[in-house]
Amino acid sequence: MAFSLLRCSLKTSAGIQRAATWQHISAPAIVPVGRKSFRTTTSAKREHAETDNLDQKDLTKQKGDVKPGYSASSTDEDVSLFFRPQKVGAYEVPNRLVYAPLTRCRAIDSNPQKNMVEYYRQRGAGSEGGLVIAEGTVISDTGFGYSHVPGIFTKKHIERWQDITKACKDAGGLFFCQLWHVGRSSHADFQPNKAAPLSSAAVAAEGDIFTPEGSKPHSTPKALDKAGIAKIVDEFRQAARNAIDAGFNGVEIHGANGYIIDQFIKPTPNNRTDEYGGSVEKRCRLCLEVVKAVTDEVGADKVGIRLSPYGEFGSVADDKPNATNRYLTEQLNKFGLAYLHMVEPRIAGNTEVDVTDKTYNLSHFRKLFDGTFIAAGGYNRERAIEALQKDHADLICFGRHYLANPDLPKRFREHAELNSYNRDTFYTNDDAGYIDYPFLEDGIKK
């Protein structure tokens, strides 16, 4: 899922085994609306956090190529929770389902391909006017750590994306682009002139990474100096402008899952002693500078951000995640963003884990954030219904289920069985498992 980072091999046209992450894939019109604040009191936030047992529920979820991982016993009244309008910055969507940013490795040599037009047209049509977040899209030539993921920093990238955004939006989707720089989750083989990757500190990520030349240990990165940090901030700004020029409705800043912004936010690996390391305020400085640059460029009501407060993918870690993200959420409130998108603490890489510390709960931040809140991580239909019933989030992000069921809103509404997803095709370069998942027989053109 977008929030479940997997590492798996894929065959390129040259037959080389490579890998990628799973990042964290006539409708109603999109209607611009005004902004409204929903701040609550501290006591209300604390009460909600203490009584929200969502993460303790033993709810089934689909794993692999099996039958649907939910009970079809939900009533129409339960399912109706999905089909209530919700403000998303400058827009309003008619349902609460979000298509997650799913890496699919179809952008050969970083250039979007023709089959991506059909892929996102299908997702726009099936979304019934909902929010579709494009796969992680790299902001500069230093931002790659995986093969065949798309870019948004050249004229060719922008031109290729224009056909895709038109197809998705014409089919009814509200289409945001996720802006991505992997930082140290890379190798010199992916970098210009085989230079060292970039990060907050010269500390390599643990483990190996699949490169075009095979599996290798992560390269030791170069710690960004102040000029380098300013360059990264400007690259996010320019990528946001490029995305709007390419036809996207808005952008999502990828600040999660151990990538470059997360490498600054979390004290592991950020061992800096300057104004970008040490205290919570200093570690969050890069993130907030990126948010300011991007919102100044394209407008705050067209900008969301994704964070993983409790995530340790990419060997990042924060021993005080609640304090860090409480501060960060308070600061983000000052911008008036379209949304805040957070990953559940139960998600660790591509697996679901028991959360022993029950203070690790997105409810803290959901109640603290003034605007639209998206929760991601291990959701099926029943778990999502419960989250909406508990006011745990405004919108729920779906990955693998939505990938295999482009018309997921309709299937939920009609209590229909889901297509099974095929992991073997997640990261291959052809159309199989990409644009051939069937819709229900309902007249939607496939």
C-alpha positions as CSV (number, residue, x, y, z in Angstrom):
1,M,0.0,0.0,0.0
2,A,1.1,3.6,-0.3
3,F,1.9,3.4,3.4
4,S,3.3,-0.1,3.2
5,L,6.8,0.1,1.9
6,L,7.8,-3.2,0.2
7,R,11.0,-4.2,-1.5
8,C,10.5,-6.6,-4.4
9,S,12.3,-7.4,-7.6
10,L,11.0,-6.6,-11.0
11,K,12.2,-7.4,-14.5
12,T,13.1,-4.6,-16.7
13,S,13.2,-4.9,-20.5
14,A,16.8,-5.8,-20.2
15,G,16.0,-8.7,-17.8
16,I,17.8,-7.2,-14.8
17,Q,16.3,-7.9,-11.5
18,R,15.5,-4.6,-9.7
19,A,13.5,-3.4,-6.8
20,A,11.2,-0.6,-5.8
21,T,9.2,0.6,-2.8
22,W,5.5,0.4,-2.3
23,Q,4.9,3.8,-1.1
24,H,4.2,4.4,0.2
25,I,-2.1,3.8,-7.5
26,S,-19.5,10.5,-15.8
27,A,-18.3,11.4,-12.1
28,P,-19.5,14.3,-10.0
29,A,-17.7,17.6,-10.7
30,I,-15.1,19.0,-8.4
31,V,-16.5,22.0,-6.6
32,P,-14.2,24.7,-5.1
33,V,-15.2,25.7,-1.6
34,G,-14.1,28.1,1.2
35,R,-11.9,27.0,4.1
36,K,-13.2,26.3,7.5
37,S,-11.3,25.6,10.8
38,F,-12.2,22.8,13.2
39,R,-9.9,23.4,16.2
40,T,-10.8,21.5,19.4
41,T,-9.8,22.0,23.0
42,T,-6.8,20.2,24.5
43,S,-9.1,18.3,26.9
44,A,-11.2,17.1,24.0
45,K,-8.1,15.8,22.2
46,R,-6.9,14.0,25.3
47,E,-10.3,12.3,25.9
48,H,-10.5,11.2,22.2
49,A,-7.0,9.7,22.4
50,E,-7.8,7.8,25.6
51,T,-11.0,6.3,24.3
52,D,-10.0,5.5,20.7
53,N,-9.3,1.8,20.5
54,L,-9.2,1.6,16.8
55,D,-5.7,0.2,16.7
56,Q,-6.6,-2.6,19.2
57,K,-9.4,-4.0,17.0
58,D,-8.8,-7.5,15.7
59,L,-10.2,-6.9,12.2
60,T,-9.3,-9.0,9.2
61,K,-7.4,-7.7,6.3
62,Q,-6.6,-9.2,2.9
63,K,-3.2,-10.7,2.5
64,G,-2.0,-11.8,-0.9
65,D,-4.2,-13.4,-3.5
66,V,-7.1,-14.5,-1.3
67,K,-10.7,-13.7,-1.0
68,P,-11.8,-10.2,0.1
69,G,-10.5,-9.4,3.6
70,Y,-13.7,-7.9,5.0
71,S,-17.1,-9.1,6.0
72,A,-19.9,-8.1,3.7
73,S,-22.3,-7.7,6.6
74,S,-22.1,-3.9,6.7
75,T,-25.4,-2.1,6.4
76,D,-26.2,0.5,3.8
77,E,-26.2,3.0,6.6
78,D,-22.6,2.0,7.6
79,V,-21.4,2.2,4.0
80,S,-23.1,5.6,3.6
81,L,-20.3,7.1,5.7
82,F,-18.1,6.8,2.7
83,F,-20.4,8.9,0.5
84,R,-20.5,12.2,2.4
85,P,-18.8,15.2,0.8
86,Q,-15.6,16.5,2.3
87,K,-13.5,19.6,1.8
88,V,-10.0,19.1,0.4
89,G,-8.5,22.6,0.3
90,A,-9.8,24.5,-2.7
91,Y,-12.0,21.5,-3.6
92,E,-14.8,19.3,-2.4
93,V,-15.0,15.6,-3.0
94,P,-18.2,13.5,-2.9
95,N,-16.7,10.5,-1.0
96,R,-14.2,9.7,1.7
97,L,-12.0,7.1,-0.2
98,V,-8.5,8.2,-1.3
99,Y,-6.5,6.4,-4.0
100,A,-3.0,6.0,-2.4
101,P,0.3,7.1,-4.0
102,L,1.4,3.7,-5.3
103,T,4.8,3.1,-6.9
104,R,4.2,1.0,-10.1
105,C,7.6,1.3,-12.0
106,R,6.0,1.9,-15.4
107,A,7.8,5.2,-16.0
108,I,10.7,3.9,-18.1
109,D,13.9,6.0,-17.4
110,S,11.7,8.3,-15.3
111,N,9.4,9.3,-18.3
112,P,5.7,8.6,-17.9
113,Q,4.5,6.1,-20.5
114,K,1.2,5.8,-22.6
115,N,-0.2,3.0,-20.4
116,M,-0.1,5.4,-17.5
117,V,-2.7,7.5,-19.3
118,E,-5.1,4.6,-19.2
119,Y,-4.2,3.5,-15.7
120,Y,-5.0,6.9,-14.2
121,R,-8.1,7.4,-16.5
122,Q,-9.4,4.2,-14.9
123,R,-8.7,5.4,-11.4
124,G,-10.3,8.7,-12.1
125,A,-13.4,7.1,-13.4
126,G,-13.6,4.6,-10.6
127,S,-13.0,7.2,-7.9
128,E,-16.4,8.8,-8.6
129,G,-14.9,12.2,-8.1
130,G,-12.7,11.2,-5.2
131,L,-9.1,12.1,-4.4
132,V,-6.5,10.3,-6.5
133,I,-2.8,10.8,-5.4
134,A,-0.3,10.0,-8.0
135,E,2.6,7.7,-7.3
136,G,5.8,9.2,-5.7
137,T,7.2,11.6,-8.4
138,V,10.8,12.6,-8.1
139,I,11.7,16.3,-7.9
140,S,15.3,16.3,-9.1
141,D,18.0,14.1,-10.5
142,T,19.4,13.5,-7.0
143,G,16.1,12.2,-5.7
144,F,16.1,8.7,-7.2
145,G,16.5,5.5,-5.3
146,Y,14.4,3.1,-7.5
147,S,14.3,2.3,-11.2
148,H,11.5,3.5,-13.5
149,V,9.7,5.8,-11.1
150,P,8.5,9.1,-12.7
151,G,10.0,12.5,-12.5
152,I,8.6,16.0,-12.6
153,F,11.7,18.1,-13.2
154,T,12.2,18.2,-17.0
155,K,10.1,19.6,-19.9
156,K,9.6,16.0,-21.1
157,H,8.3,14.9,-17.7
158,I,5.8,17.8,-17.7
159,E,4.6,17.1,-21.3
160,R,4.2,13.4,-20.6
161,W,2.2,14.1,-17.4
162,Q,-0.2,16.5,-19.2
163,D,-2.0,13.7,-21.1
164,I,-2.2,11.7,-17.9
165,T,-3.7,14.5,-15.8
166,K,-6.2,15.3,-18.5
167,A,-7.4,11.7,-18.6
168,C,-7.7,11.4,-14.8
169,K,-9.5,14.7,-14.4
170,D,-11.8,14.3,-17.4
171,A,-12.9,10.9,-15.9
172,G,-13.8,12.7,-12.7
173,G,-10.8,12.4,-10.4
174,L,-9.3,15.1,-8.2
175,F,-5.6,14.5,-9.0
176,F,-2.7,15.4,-6.7
177,C,1.0,14.7,-7.4
178,Q,3.2,13.3,-4.6
179,L,6.5,15.2,-4.6
180,W,9.3,12.8,-3.6
181,H,13.1,12.9,-2.9
182,V,14.5,9.7,-1.3
183,G,17.5,11.3,0.2
184,R,19.9,8.6,1.6
185,S,17.5,5.7,0.6
186,S,19.6,5.4,-2.5
187,H,22.9,4.4,-3.9
188,A,25.6,6.2,-5.9
189,D,24.5,4.1,-8.9
190,F,21.3,6.2,-9.0
191,Q,23.1,9.5,-8.6
192,P,24.5,11.9,-11.2
193,N,28.1,11.0,-11.9
194,K,27.8,8.3,-9.2
195,A,28.0,10.9,-6.4
196,A,27.0,10.2,-2.9
197,P,23.2,10.5,-2.1
198,L,22.1,13.4,0.0
199,S,20.8,13.4,3.6
200,S,20.7,15.2,6.9
201,A,23.9,13.4,8.0
202,A,26.6,11.3,6.6
203,V,25.1,8.1,8.1
204,A,24.1,5.3,5.7
205,A,20.8,3.6,5.9
206,E,20.9,0.0,7.1
207,G,20.7,-2.9,4.8
208,D,20.9,-3.3,1.0
209,I,19.2,-1.6,-1.9
210,F,18.6,-2.9,-5.4
211,T,20.5,-0.9,-8.0
212,P,20.7,-1.3,-11.7
213,E,23.8,-3.4,-11.1
214,G,22.2,-5.6,-8.4
215,S,21.8,-5.6,-4.6
216,K,24.3,-3.4,-2.8
217,P,24.6,-1.8,0.7
218,H,23.2,1.7,0.8
219,S,25.8,4.3,0.0
220,T,27.0,6.6,2.8
221,P,25.3,9.9,2.0
222,K,26.7,13.4,1.9
223,A,25.4,15.6,4.7
224,L,23.7,18.6,3.1
225,D,25.3,22.0,3.8
226,K,23.1,25.1,4.0
227,A,23.4,25.8,0.3
228,G,22.5,22.2,-0.4
229,I,19.4,22.5,1.9
230,A,18.3,25.7,0.1
231,K,18.7,23.9,-3.2
232,I,16.4,21.0,-2.0
233,V,13.8,23.4,-0.8
234,D,13.8,25.2,-4.2
235,E,13.6,21.9,-6.0
236,F,10.4,21.1,-4.1
237,R,9.1,24.5,-5.0
238,Q,9.9,24.1,-8.7
239,A,8.5,20.6,-8.8
240,A,5.2,21.9,-7.3
241,R,5.0,24.5,-10.1
242,N,5.8,21.9,-12.7
243,A,3.1,19.6,-11.4
244,I,0.5,22.4,-11.6
245,D,1.7,23.2,-15.1
246,A,1.4,19.5,-16.0
247,G,-2.3,19.7,-15.0
248,F,-2.5,18.4,-11.5
249,N,-5.1,19.9,-9.2
250,G,-2.6,20.0,-6.3
251,V,0.5,18.4,-4.8
252,E,1.4,16.3,-1.8
253,I,4.8,16.8,-0.1
254,H,6.2,13.4,0.8
255,G,7.6,13.9,4.3
256,A,7.2,10.3,5.4
257,N,8.6,6.8,5.2
258,G,12.3,7.5,5.9
259,Y,12.8,9.8,2.8
260,I,14.7,13.1,2.8
261,I,12.3,15.2,4.9
262,D,11.8,12.4,7.4
263,Q,15.6,12.1,7.6
264,F,15.7,15.6,9.0
265,I,12.6,15.3,11.2
266,K,13.8,12.2,13.1
267,P,16.8,12.3,15.4
268,T,18.0,9.1,13.8
269,P,19.8,9.8,11.5
270,N,19.8,13.5,12.1
271,N,22.8,14.1,14.3
272,R,23.4,17.7,13.1
273,T,24.4,20.4,15.6
274,D,23.4,23.4,13.5
275,E,20.0,25.1,13.0
276,Y,18.7,21.9,11.2
277,G,19.4,19.4,14.0
278,G,19.1,18.9,17.7
279,S,15.8,20.3,19.1
280,V,12.4,19.4,17.7
281,E,12.1,22.9,16.2
282,K,15.4,22.6,14.4
283,R,14.8,19.1,13.1
284,C,11.4,20.2,11.7
285,R,12.9,23.3,10.0
286,L,13.6,21.8,6.6
287,C,10.0,20.4,6.4
288,L,8.5,23.7,7.3
289,E,10.7,25.5,4.8
290,V,9.6,23.2,2.1
291,V,6.0,23.7,3.0
292,K,6.4,27.4,2.9
293,A,8.1,27.4,-0.4
294,V,5.5,25.1,-2.0
295,T,2.5,26.9,-0.6
296,D,3.9,30.3,-1.6
297,E,4.4,28.9,-5.1
298,V,1.0,27.2,-5.8
299,G,-1.3,28.2,-2.9
300,A,-1.8,26.4,0.4
301,D,-5.3,25.1,-0.6
302,K,-3.6,23.0,-3.3
303,V,-1.0,21.5,-1.0
304,G,-1.1,18.4,1.3
305,I,1.7,16.7,3.2
306,R,2.3,13.1,4.2
307,L,4.0,12.2,7.5
308,S,4.7,8.9,9.3
309,P,5.2,9.9,13.0
310,Y,5.9,6.4,14.2
311,G,7.5,4.9,11.1
312,E,11.0,3.5,11.1
313,F,11.3,2.4,7.5
314,G,14.8,3.2,6.1
315,S,16.3,2.9,9.6
316,V,15.0,6.3,10.8
317,A,13.7,6.6,14.4
318,D,12.3,9.1,16.9
319,D,12.2,8.2,20.6
320,K,9.6,11.0,21.2
321,P,7.4,10.9,18.1
322,N,4.3,12.4,19.9
323,A,6.2,15.5,21.0
324,T,7.9,15.9,17.5
325,N,4.7,15.6,15.6
326,R,2.6,17.6,18.0
327,Y,4.9,20.6,17.4
328,L,5.0,19.9,13.6
329,T,1.2,19.7,13.4
330,E,0.8,23.0,15.3
331,Q,3.2,24.6,12.9
332,L,1.4,23.2,9.8
333,N,-1.8,24.7,11.0
334,K,-0.4,28.1,10.3
335,F,-0.4,27.4,6.5
336,G,-4.0,26.4,5.9
337,L,-3.1,23.2,4.0
338,A,-5.5,21.2,1.9
339,Y,-4.9,18.2,4.1
340,L,-2.6,16.3,6.5
341,H,-2.0,12.7,5.5
342,M,-0.5,10.4,8.2
343,V,0.5,6.7,8.4
344,E,-0.9,4.6,11.2
345,P,1.5,3.3,13.9
346,R,0.5,-0.3,13.2
347,I,2.3,-0.2,9.8
348,A,5.9,-1.2,9.8
349,G,7.2,-1.5,6.2
350,N,4.9,-3.9,4.5
351,T,3.7,-5.6,7.7
352,E,1.2,-4.9,10.4
353,V,2.5,-5.0,14.0
354,D,1.1,-4.8,17.5
355,V,1.4,-1.4,19.0
356,T,2.4,-1.9,22.6
357,D,2.4,1.8,23.5
358,K,-1.2,2.9,23.1
359,T,-0.2,6.6,23.3
360,Y,1.1,5.9,19.7
361,N,-2.1,7.0,18.0
362,L,-2.9,9.3,15.2
363,S,-5.9,10.6,17.1
364,H,-3.7,13.1,18.8
365,F,-2.8,14.8,15.5
366,R,-6.3,14.3,14.0
367,K,-7.8,16.4,16.8
368,L,-4.9,18.9,16.7
369,F,-5.0,19.6,13.0
370,D,-7.3,22.3,11.9
371,G,-8.2,20.9,8.4
372,T,-8.9,17.7,6.5
373,F,-7.1,14.7,8.0
374,I,-6.3,11.5,6.0
375,A,-5.4,8.2,7.7
376,A,-3.5,5.5,5.9
377,G,-2.4,2.0,6.8
378,G,-3.9,-1.5,6.6
379,Y,-7.4,-0.3,5.9
380,N,-10.1,-2.6,4.6
381,R,-13.8,-1.7,4.3
382,E,-14.8,-2.6,7.9
383,R,-11.8,-1.0,9.5
384,A,-12.4,2.2,7.5
385,I,-16.1,2.3,8.5
386,E,-15.1,2.1,12.1
387,A,-12.5,4.8,11.7
388,L,-15.1,7.2,10.2
389,Q,-17.6,6.3,12.9
390,K,-15.0,7.2,15.6
391,D,-14.1,10.4,13.8
392,H,-10.6,9.0,13.6
393,A,-10.1,10.7,10.2
394,D,-12.0,12.6,7.5
395,L,-10.7,10.5,4.6
396,I,-9.3,7.0,4.4
397,C,-6.5,6.0,2.1
398,F,-6.6,2.6,0.3
399,G,-3.7,1.0,-1.6
400,R,-3.7,-2.6,-2.7
401,H,-7.5,-3.0,-2.5
402,Y,-8.0,0.1,-4.7
403,L,-5.2,-0.9,-7.1
404,A,-7.0,-4.2,-7.9
405,N,-10.5,-2.6,-7.8
406,P,-10.4,0.7,-9.7
407,D,-14.2,1.1,-8.9
408,L,-13.7,0.5,-5.2
409,P,-16.3,3.1,-4.1
410,K,-19.0,1.3,-6.2
411,R,-18.0,-2.1,-4.8
412,F,-18.2,-0.8,-1.3
413,R,-21.6,0.7,-1.9
414,E,-22.9,-2.5,-3.5
415,H,-21.3,-4.8,-0.9
416,A,-19.6,-6.5,-3.9
417,E,-16.7,-8.9,-3.7
418,L,-13.3,-7.5,-4.5
419,N,-10.8,-8.5,-7.1
420,S,-7.7,-10.1,-5.6
421,Y,-4.5,-8.2,-6.2
422,N,-1.4,-9.9,-7.8
423,R,1.8,-9.0,-6.1
424,D,3.9,-10.4,-8.9
425,T,2.7,-7.5,-11.2
426,F,3.2,-4.6,-8.7
427,Y,6.5,-3.5,-10.2
428,T,6.7,-5.1,-13.6
429,N,6.9,-2.8,-16.7
430,D,4.0,-4.1,-18.8
431,D,0.2,-3.8,-18.8
432,A,-0.5,-7.1,-16.9
433,G,-1.8,-6.3,-13.4
434,Y,-1.7,-2.6,-14.3
435,I,-4.7,-1.7,-16.6
436,D,-6.5,-5.1,-16.8
437,Y,-8.2,-5.3,-13.4
438,P,-12.0,-5.6,-14.2
439,F,-14.7,-3.2,-13.2
440,L,-18.1,-4.4,-12.1
441,E,-20.5,-4.8,-15.0
442,D,-22.0,-1.4,-14.7
443,G,-21.3,0.4,-18.0
444,I,-18.1,2.1,-16.9
445,K,-15.8,1.9,-19.9
446,K,-12.7,-0.1,-19.0
